Amino acid sequence: MALPGVGGVNQEVLRRVKAAASPAELHEIHQWAIRNVTKLTALADLHDQLFCRVVSLVVAGLEREGWGWPPAPYCWLQLGSGARREQMISTDQDNALIYELPGRVHEEAERYFSEMADRVVRGLAEVGYPLCQGYVMAVNPRWRGTPEQWEGRVQNYLDYPDWANIRLLLIAVDQRPVCGAERLGIHVRRRLVTALQEARYALWSAARHAWEDQPAALTAFGNIRTAKGEWEGTLDIKTGLYAPLVGSVRLWAVHWSIEEPATRRRIESLANAGAWNREDAREVARALETCITLRWQRHRRCIEANARPDDRIRVAELPREEYERLRRALVAVRVLQKRTRQYFQHLYRRR
């Protein structure tokens, strides 16, 4: 099953992004892209370009209004699927901000970056990226700060590793610098991966939670488990396949000090490091390809029908070959979840 696409983004589109003078102009480009770009990597690149142009417009606007230029180096991060470059056609915001503070003007700098965060998040919403329902955006003080503040929060979460705090750590691990001083994002990610690598209870707790509360959508007999009630007969590919796969791979990547956020590259790195045998890695990679392709196709159909994109497919309508491919992907992810739970349970109890 080939990954989506033939239609990319040409130089004229990128020129228009760089020349855009307002979020409204960027919104037009965004709307064109979700209907016409059919190559996943090209769309991920365009998401980054739109993000960075919003930041540039905000910085220029702040300077015009008397805030001055940024008082210190900063780095905007994509989180979640944006960090992994696995966004679908229509995606909401997940972002964060890291900045340094100059010696004698801390309060002024904090006010500047707070204002920047507010304007960037609002600007992205105007472009067409809805606000994150979980409030994982730089406008939330939890998701912006200096490297020292980020490290302090990480330690606080590790000191009280209930599921809420572990979840925040796992969200923060999947981050990628998108504009600004890239070194700041790389530094924070490296420190976070190192800290989590030693947090055996947190890793085991996350693996156990995924096994018990976010299992791949299989019945006890190995068939595809579909929803009941309002969505009867459908499978949510994101929660039933994608999230369990990505979550398990993430834990292994952290444990093996793999800082790369992209799931496909994490799988390759785990095989290269000897953490997984080659056949297991190929099976999980095939499951990821199946998942991303089915999600992309579903989003594309929704867009073409002028409907809000979702991840629900009607399993009974799948051709037999596609049904078997999906079932095999679910089996691979359930096997991965079981192996992940057992491995990290053993690692924790070895202490």
C-alpha positions in Angstrom: 0.0 0.0 0.0 1.7 3.2 -1.2 1.8 6.3 1.0 -0.3 9.2 -0.3 0.6 11.1 -3.1 1.6 12.7 -6.3 0.6 16.3 -5.8 3.2 18.5 -4.1 3.7 22.2 -3.5 5.4 24.2 -6.2 7.7 27.2 -5.9 4.9 29.7 -6.7 2.9 28.5 -3.6 6.0 28.9 -1.4 6.6 32.3 -2.8 3.0 33.3 -2.0 3.5 32.1 1.6 6.7 34.2 2.0 5.0 37.2 0.5 1.8 37.0 2.5 1.1 40.1 4.5 -1.7 38.7 6.8 -3.1 35.5 8.2 -6.1 36.1 5.9 -3.8 35.6 2.8 -2.3 32.5 4.4 -5.8 31.2 5.1 -6.4 31.2 1.3 -3.3 29.2 0.7 -4.2 26.8 3.5 -7.6 26.2 2.1 -6.1 25.6 -1.4 -3.6 23.1 0.1 -6.1 20.9 2.0 -8.0 20.4 -1.3 -5.1 20.1 -3.7 -1.9 18.8 -2.0 -1.9 15.0 -2.2 1.6 14.2 -1.0 2.0 13.8 2.8 5.6 15.1 3.0 4.7 18.2 0.9 1.8 19.0 3.1 4.0 18.7 6.2 6.5 21.1 4.6 3.7 23.6 3.9 2.4 23.4 7.4 5.9 24.4 8.6 6.1 27.3 6.1 2.7 28.6 7.1 3.6 28.4 10.8 6.9 30.2 10.3 5.2 33.0 8.2 2.7 33.6 11.0 5.6 33.9 13.5 7.4 36.4 11.1 4.2 38.5 10.8 3.8 38.6 14.5 7.4 39.6 15.1 7.1 42.4 12.6 3.7 43.5 14.1 5.2 43.7 17.6 8.1 45.8 16.4 5.7 48.2 14.6 3.6 48.6 17.8 6.6 49.5 20.0 7.4 46.1 21.6 10.7 46.1 19.8 12.4 43.0 18.3 12.7 39.8 20.2 14.8 40.5 23.3 16.5 37.0 23.2 16.8 33.9 21.1 13.7 31.8 20.9 12.5 28.6 19.3 9.0 27.6 18.2 8.2 23.9 18.4 5.7 21.7 16.7 4.3 19.0 19.0 2.4 15.8 18.4 1.8 14.7 14.8 3.3 18.0 13.6 6.6 17.1 15.3 6.4 13.6 13.7 5.5 15.1 10.3 2.5 12.8 10.3 -0.3 15.5 10.2 -3.3 14.8 8.2 -4.9 17.1 5.7 -6.7 19.1 8.4 -4.9 19.4 11.7 -5.3 21.5 14.9 -2.6 23.3 16.9 0.0 21.6 19.1 2.9 23.9 19.7 5.3 25.2 22.3 7.9 28.0 22.8 11.4 28.1 24.3 13.3 31.2 24.8 16.3 32.6 26.7 16.1 35.5 29.1 18.7 38.3 29.1 20.3 39.1 32.4 18.6 42.4 33.5 15.3 42.5 31.7 13.5 39.3 32.7 10.1 40.8 33.3 10.1 42.7 30.0 11.2 39.6 28.0 8.6 37.4 29.7 5.9 40.0 28.7 7.2 40.0 25.2 7.2 36.3 24.7 3.8 36.0 26.4 2.4 38.5 23.9 4.2 36.7 21.0 2.6 33.4 22.1 -0.9 34.9 22.2 -0.6 36.5 18.8 1.0 33.5 17.1 -1.7 31.1 18.4 -4.5 33.5 17.3 -2.8 33.9 14.0 -2.6 30.2 13.4 -6.3 29.9 14.2 -7.0 32.6 11.6 -5.0 30.6 9.0 -7.1 27.5 9.6 -5.5 25.6 12.5 -8.1 25.2 15.2 -7.1 25.7 18.9 -6.0 22.5 20.6 -8.9 21.3 22.8 -6.3 20.0 25.4 -4.7 23.5 25.5 -1.3 22.2 24.4 -0.2 25.5 22.9 2.4 28.2 23.8 -0.4 30.5 25.0 -0.6 28.1 28.0 2.3 29.0 30.3 2.9 25.3 30.8 4.1 25.1 27.2 6.5 28.0 27.0 9.5 29.1 29.0 13.3 29.1 29.3 15.3 25.8 29.1 15.7 26.0 32.9 11.9 26.4 33.4 11.3 23.5 31.0 13.7 21.3 32.9 12.2 22.3 36.2 8.7 21.2 35.0 10.0 17.9 33.8 11.6 17.2 37.2 8.3 18.2 38.9 6.4 15.8 36.7 8.9 13.0 37.4 8.7 13.6 41.1 4.9 13.0 41.0 4.5 10.5 38.2 0.8 10.0 38.2 -0.8 9.4 34.8 -1.6 13.1 34.2 2.0 14.1 34.6 3.4 11.1 32.6 1.0 12.1 29.8 2.5 15.6 29.8 6.0 14.2 29.5 5.0 12.0 26.6 3.5 14.9 24.8 6.7 17.0 25.3 8.9 14.2 24.0 7.4 14.5 20.5 8.7 17.9 19.6 10.5 19.4 16.6 12.0 22.9 16.2 10.2 24.6 13.4 11.5 28.2 13.5 13.9 30.2 15.5 17.0 29.1 17.4 16.9 25.3 16.7 19.6 24.6 19.3 17.1 25.5 22.1 14.6 22.9 21.0 17.3 20.3 20.5 18.7 21.0 24.0 15.4 20.7 25.8 14.4 17.5 23.9 17.8 15.9 24.7 17.4 16.7 28.4 13.9 15.4 28.4 14.8 12.1 26.7 17.7 11.6 29.1 15.5 12.3 32.1 12.7 9.9 30.9 15.2 7.2 30.0 16.0 6.9 33.7 12.3 7.1 34.8 11.6 3.4 34.7 8.3 3.7 36.6 7.0 6.3 34.2 7.9 4.2 31.2 6.3 1.1 32.7 3.2 3.0 33.8 2.8 4.4 30.2 3.1 0.9 28.7 0.6 -0.5 31.2 -1.9 2.3 30.5 -1.7 1.8 26.8 -2.2 -2.0 27.2 -5.2 -1.6 29.5 -6.8 1.6 28.3 -5.8 2.2 24.7 -5.5 -1.3 23.1 -5.4 -1.8 19.4 -9.0 -2.4 18.1 -9.0 -6.2 18.0 -11.5 -8.7 19.5 -10.4 -11.6 21.6 -10.7 -13.8 18.5 -8.4 -11.5 16.5 -11.1 -9.8 14.4 -11.4 -6.0 14.0 -13.4 -4.5 16.8 -15.9 -1.8 15.7 -17.8 0.7 17.6 -21.3 0.4 19.0 -24.2 2.8 19.3 -24.1 6.0 17.2 -21.0 4.9 15.3 -21.8 1.2 15.1 -19.8 -0.7 12.5 -17.0 1.9 12.3 -13.4 1.9 13.4 -11.7 5.1 14.5 -8.3 4.5 12.9 -6.6 7.2 15.0 -7.5 5.8 18.5 -7.8 2.2 17.5 -4.5 1.8 15.5 -2.4 5.0 15.1 -2.2 6.1 18.7 -1.4 2.7 20.2 1.3 2.2 17.6 2.9 5.7 18.0 2.7 5.4 21.8 4.5 2.1 21.9 7.2 3.1 19.5 7.8 6.3 21.5 8.5 4.4 24.7 11.1 2.2 23.0 12.7 5.3 21.3 13.0 7.1 24.7 14.5 4.0 26.3 17.1 3.7 23.5 18.0 7.4 23.6 16.5 8.0 20.1 15.7 11.8 19.9 14.1 11.7 16.4 10.4 12.3 16.7 9.2 10.7 13.4 7.7 7.3 14.0 9.0 5.8 10.8 12.6 6.9 11.6 12.2 5.7 15.2 11.3 2.3 13.9 14.4 2.3 11.6 16.6 3.4 14.5 15.3 0.7 16.8 16.2 -1.9 14.2 19.6 -0.4 13.6 20.3 -0.3 17.3 19.4 -3.9 17.8 16.5 -3.1 20.0 14.1 -4.9 17.6 14.8 -7.6 15.1 14.4 -6.6 11.4 11.2 -8.6 10.8 9.4 -7.1 13.8 10.5 -3.6 12.7 9.2 -4.3 9.1 5.9 -5.5 10.5 5.4 -2.4 12.6 6.5 -0.2 9.7 3.9 -1.8 7.5 1.2 -1.2 10.1 2.2 2.5 10.2 2.0 2.7 6.4 -1.4 1.1 6.4 -2.6 3.4 9.2 -1.4 6.6 7.6 -2.7 5.7 4.2 -6.2 4.8 5.5 -6.4 8.0 7.5 -5.3 10.1 4.6 -7.8 8.5 2.3 -10.6 9.0 4.8 -9.7 12.7 5.3 -9.5 13.2 1.6 -13.0 11.7 1.1 -14.4 14.0 3.9 -12.8 17.1 2.3 -14.2 16.2 -1.1 -17.7 15.8 0.4 -17.4 19.1 2.2 -17.5 17.3 5.5 -15.4 17.8 8.6 -12.5 15.3 8.4 -12.6 12.4 10.9 -10.9 9.0 11.2 -13.9 6.7 11.1 -14.1 4.0 8.4 -16.9 1.5 7.9 -15.2 -1.8 8.2 -17.8 -3.8 6.4 -17.3 -1.6 3.3 -13.6 -2.4 3.0 -12.6 -4.7 0.1 -11.4 -8.1 1.5 -7.8 -7.4 0.7 -7.9 -4.1 2.5 -9.7 -5.6 5.5 -7.0 -8.2 5.9 -4.3 -5.6 5.6 -5.9 -3.6 8.3 -6.5 -6.6 10.5 -2.8 -7.6 10.1 -1.8 -4.1 11.1 -3.9 -4.3 14.2 -2.5 -7.6 15.1 1.1 -6.2 14.7 0.3 -3.3 17.0 -1.4 -5.5 19.7 1.7 -7.8 19.7 3.9 -4.7 20.0 1.8 -3.4 22.9 2.1 -6.7 24.7 5.9 -6.9 24.2 6.2 -3.2 25.3 4.2 -3.8 28.5 6.2 -7.0 29.4 9.6 -5.3 28.6 9.1 -2.2 30.7 7.4 -4.1 33.5 10.5 -6.4 33.7 12.8 -3.3 33.5 11.0 -1.6 36.3 11.0 -4.7 38.6 14.7 -5.2 38.0 15.5 -2.1 40.0 
